[in-house]
Amino acid sequence: MRKQTRERLVLPILLPVGILVVMVAVLYGFSRILLSISHNAATATALVVALAIVVVSAIVAGRQIVRPSSFAGLVGAVTGVAMIAGGIALATVGTEVEGEEGEAPATNITIVAVNIAFQPTEIEVPAGQPFTITLDNQDAGIQHNVDIFDNPGFTGEAIFEGEIITGPAQVTYEIPALEPGTYPFRCVVHPNMVGTIRAVEGAGGPGGPGAAAVAVVAQDIAFDTDTIELPADTPATITLDNRDAGVQHNIAIYTDETLETVLFKGELITGPATIEYQIPPLPPGEYYFHCDVHPSMQGKVIVSGGGDGAAEPGTTGPPGGGGSDLTVTAKGIAFDTAEISLPAGRESTITLVNEDAGVQHNIAISTDASMSDVLFDGELITGPATVTYTIPPLEPGSYYFSCVVHPNMNGVVTVT
């Protein structure tokens, strides 16, 4: 190559490009070190390297003749200082992190907002420890949030006011430590959406000590079980282990295969990943679960026991008994049961307890879900209020009940 060409063309282009490449490589490597350590350690490391650059640059600039080797020496010296300082910082921080591994992780609670209702409505957290609440708003186009109070009347200033989000969306709230006690929570947009947080000394997180725990694996677009057993009237935890890489799964629980009434809808996760679902207390009975993305992944949820001799859903008599005096509670835009048992051939009564303040509910009984043939249409009441309905004699069979204002509140009436 001719000397003139090299000096006028090659060197003016290659030299700046080469220097730029070296600078980018050094900066990228140095940035990996800074991002791997704590904020304070990164600041100290950066200051040490900056000081090294100033000192070495001053030494190089003080020479009478600055050769290319001088620039190479500058880069090498600064890189060496960066590596030494970063290595010391990494070693120090690594020791500190290892020492923190034994600390208990912060409690995280997931609350699902679906069909204008919270799931679950009863939460237990350790007292005296900060925790987080992830609000999963699944009501499309509807706003929800979580506000926490220290009194059941929701009066005065809230202990915590969560950001309002429009579904479908999620937000994670950082909740300060709570003293032992009971703390009601609600959605400020829908005051009928309420629940309770219990701060307990030594609590083990959602569901509290002794809560039932079940593990379900999703692999090859299939659950590893078609039966989930849960105790009656007790909060429970279901851990979903999604092993299908890049595939979404969840667990949703319904009253039956019609999917008309949702009891719990778990957050979708993309595998491989694991999530813990906090299942609210369910009355004894048999329910249906599946993955909302892959409905072929399904099974039954058997809720039984509980140790308290609890009655079948919707009854006040002994299990399986078709008692004539029943109590049904409406709370959070949902009935507390999806099954009602009535005696055949004689009058019976159903007491509706409407706990949704400012919201109208009733109970209507029809021959089927089309509600074209109404057998009984109960008086609408605005909560909080209670009414007792007298149900006329019905023939043996299976019927349909619902709230005429909120048709998603429904279930089955069995007359025997």
N, C-alpha and C positions, 0 to 999 in steps of 0.2 A: 504494500500500500504506500502510495506517495506520501511524503511527510506533510506536504501542503494540505492534501485531502484530509489526513488524519487530524491535523491541528485546526482546520477550519470547519470540518463537518462531523467527523466521528467523535472527537473528544467533547465538543460543546453539547452533543446529544447524549452520548453514552454516560459521561461523567455525572450529570444531574440525575439521569434515570437510575443509574447504579446507586447513587447516594440516597435517592428517594426509596428505592427498594430496601436498602439496608435499614433506613429509618423506620419504614413501615414494619419490617420484621421485628426490629427491637421493640417498637412501641406495642405491637400486638403481643409479643411474649411477655412484656412487662405488665400489660393490662390483665393478662391471665393471672399473674401473681396477685395484683391488687384486688381483683374480683374474688379471689379465693380466701381472702383474709378479712378481718373485721375492719370497720370504718377507721378506728383509731390507729390500728397497725398499718393500714393502707396509707394514711396521711403521713405517719412517721417515715415509712419506706420511701414515699414520693419525695419528701423533704431531703432525705439523705442522698437520693439519686440526683436531685436538682443541685444540691451543694457540690456533689462530685463533678457534675457537668461544668459548673462555674469554675471550680478549681482547676480541672484539667484543661479547660478552654483557655484560661488565663496563662497556664504554663505553655501551651502550644503557641498562643498568640505572642508570647514574649520572645520567641525564637527569631533570629534574624532571617532565616529561610524556612518557610513552611512547605514541606514536601508532602506528597500523597501518603507516605508512610506515617506522617504526623497525624493525619486525619484518621488513618486506620488505628493508630494507637489511641486516639481520643475515643473512638467507638468502642474499642476493646476494653479500655479502662472503665468507661461508663457502664458497659454491659456487665463487666465483672462485679462492679459495686452493686448493680441492680440485683444480680443473682444472689450475691452474698446477703444483702439486706432482706431480700424477699425470702430466702431460705430460712434466715433467722426468724422472721415474722411467722412463716408457715409452721416452723417447729414449735414456736411459743403458742400460737393460736391452736394448733392441733392438740397440744397437751391440755389446754383449757377446755376444748370441746369434749375431749374424752372424759374429763372430770365432771361434765354436766350431764353425761348420758344417763346417770342413775336417777335424775330428777323426773318426777311424774309429769307426763304431758298434760297440757291444758285440756279440760273437758270441752268437747264440741257437741252441740245439740243440733239436730236437724228438725225443723218444723215445716211441714208441707201445708200450703194453703190451697185447697181444692174444693170446688163447689161451695164457695163462701163459708168455709169451715177450716179450722186448724186440725192437724193431725201430727202428733198426739196433743191432747189437752192437759195431760198431767206429766210434769217433768220433775226430776230430782237431780240436784247438783250438789257438789261439795261446798259447804259453807266456808267463807273466808278465803276463797280462791277465785280469781277471775276466770271467766269461761267465754266461749263463743256460741252464738246461735246463728246457724245458716237457715235463712228463710227461703224456701223453694216455692215461689208463687207460680202455680200451674194454671191459674185462672186467666185465660187469654184476654187481654184488653182491660183487665180489672186491677185496681190498685190495692195493695195490702202493705202492712208493716207490722212491727211488734213494739208495743209500749208496755213498760213494766211499772207497776205501782206497789205501794206498801199497804194498800187497804182495798177491801173488796168492792167499795163504792167507786173506785177510780177517781177519787177526789184529790185536790191539791196537785202539786207538781209531780210529774212522773219521775221515777228513779232513772229510767232510761227511755229515750225516745228514738226509735229506729227509723231509718230512712224509708220513705214510701217508694215502692217499686211497682211498675206495671208489668203484669205477667204476659207471656211466660218469661220469668227472669229469676235470678238468685242474688242474694246479698248476704254477707257475713257480718254480724254485729259483734263488737267487742264489749262484753258485759263486765262491769266492775264487780269485785268480790261482794257477796251478800252475807249479811249476818244471818245466823240460824233463824228460820221462820218461813212463813208462807207469803208468796208474792204473786198476786193476780197479774195476768197480762192480757192484752187485747189488741185488736186492729183498730186504729183511730178512724179509719174510713168506714169500717163495719163493726160497730160496738157490740154486736151480737156474737162476734167471733172472740171468744174468751178462753182462757186456760189458767193453769196454776203452776207456778214454780215453787218447789220446796227445797230450801237450802238446809242441808242436814250435815252435821258434824261427821266426818269420815265417810260420807257417801261415796259410792264407787262410780258415780256418773249416771247417765240416763237409765231410768228404770230402777236404780237404787240397788242395795244389797239384796241378793237372792232373786233378782229378776231372771226370768227364763231366757236362755240363749240358745239359738239354733243356727247352724251353719249350712248354707246351700251353695253348691258349686255349679256354675254354668260353663259348660265346655262342649264344643262341637254342636252348638245350637241345641242344647238339651240341658235340663236340670238333672242333677244326680239323684233326685228323689221326686216322687209324685205325691208325697204326703208330708205335711208339716204339722207337728203336734205342738200346741201351745196351752198353757194353763188358763183357766177361765178367770175373768175379772182381774187379771194381773198384767202390768206392763211387761213387755217382752222385747228381746233383741234378736233380729235375724241378720246374720252376716252373709252378704252375697259376695262370693269369690268368682269374678268374671274372668275366665282364662282364655276367652276367645279374642285374640289380638285384633284390634281395629273394629270390633263389633260391639254394638250397644245392647245392654240387657238391663232389666230391673225386675222387681217383684211387686205386683199389685194384687191386693186382696179385695174380692167382691163377695156379695151375699151369695151369688150363684153364677152360672155360666151366661146368663143374659147380660151381665155387666151393667145392669140398670142402677145398682147401688154400690158405690165404691166405699170400702171401709178403710183402705190404706193404699196410697199410691207412692211407691218408692222412686227416688231420683234415678234417672238413667245414668249409667256409667259405661265408658268405653274401655274394653279390656286391653291388656291385662290390668285389672284394678280390683280393689276390694272396698266395700262400703258397709257400714252398720246402719240398719234401719231400726228406729225405735217404734215398736208396734203398740198402739194404745190398748188398754184393757178391752177384751172382747167377751161377750156373754157366751155361755156354752152353746155349741152347735157345730154344724159342718159348713164350711165356706169354700170358696173357689179362689185359686191364685193362678197367675200366669205372668209371662213377660209381655208388656204392652207392644214391644217391637216384633216379637215372634210368638203369636198366640198359641202356636203348637206346643210351646213350652208351658205346660200347665199341670195342675194337680189340685189336691184338696187340702184345706186347713182344718184340722180337727181340734176344736177347743173344748176342753173338758176338765173335770176336777176343780182345782182351786181350793179344796179343803174346807169350803164353807157351806156345802150343801146347797149351792146356788140353784135357783130354779131355771128352767129352760127360758130362752129369750122371750120376753114379753109377758111372762106369767108371774103370778105371785104365789101360786100353789107349789106342790112338790113337782120334781122333774117329770115331764111327760104328762102331767095332770090336767088338762083342759079346764082350769078353774074358771069361775064365772066372773070374778072380780080382778081386773087387770089394770096395771098402771104403765103408761107409755110416756116417756119424757122426750120433749123436743128441745134440743140444745145445739147451737152452732149450725143451724139449718140442716139438722139431721135428727132422725129418730134414734133412740138408744137400742132399738131392736129391729130386725128385719123379719121376725116371725111372731105371729100372734095365734094362740090356741083358744078356741071357743067351744063350748058344749053344744051338741046338736039338739035341735028341737025345743029349745027354751031360751028365754031372755037372759041376757048377760050385760055386764057393765064394763066400760073402758074409761078409766080416768086419764085425761090428757093433761100433763104438766108442761106448760109452755114457759121455758126459761129464757127465751130470746126476747130481750127487752125491745119493745116497739115493733115487733115483727108478728104478723098474723100466721096462725097455723090451725089446722083442724085434722080430723081423720074421716076419710070417706072410704066406704067399702064397695067394691064393684065385682062383677063376675070374673073379669079378667083385666089385663093391662090396657086394653083399649078404652076402658071406662065408659063404654057405650051403655051399659046396663048397671045403673047405680042402685045398690041395695040399701045403703045407708049413707047419708050426707051430714056429718056432724057440724055443729055451729062453729064458726070461726071465732077465735079469741086472740086478743093482742097481748103478748107477754110483757111482764111476767104475770101469768094467770093460770088458773086450773079450772077444768070443766069435766063433769062426769056424763058420759053418753050412755043411754040405754039402747042396747043393740037388740033388734027384734030376733025371734027364733030363725035360725038358718038351717038348711038341709046339710047333711054331711057332704064334705067336699073341700076343694081348695079354691080360695078366692084371693082378691087383690085389694090391698089398702094403700092409701097415699094421702098426702096433703094437697088439696086442690090448688093452693097458692104456689107450692113448690113441688112439682110432680117428681123431682129427683128424690124426694123423701117418700119411700115406698117399701113394700114388703109383701109377705104372703100371710093370709089368714087360713088356718087349718081348722076345720069344723069336724069334730069327731064325737 
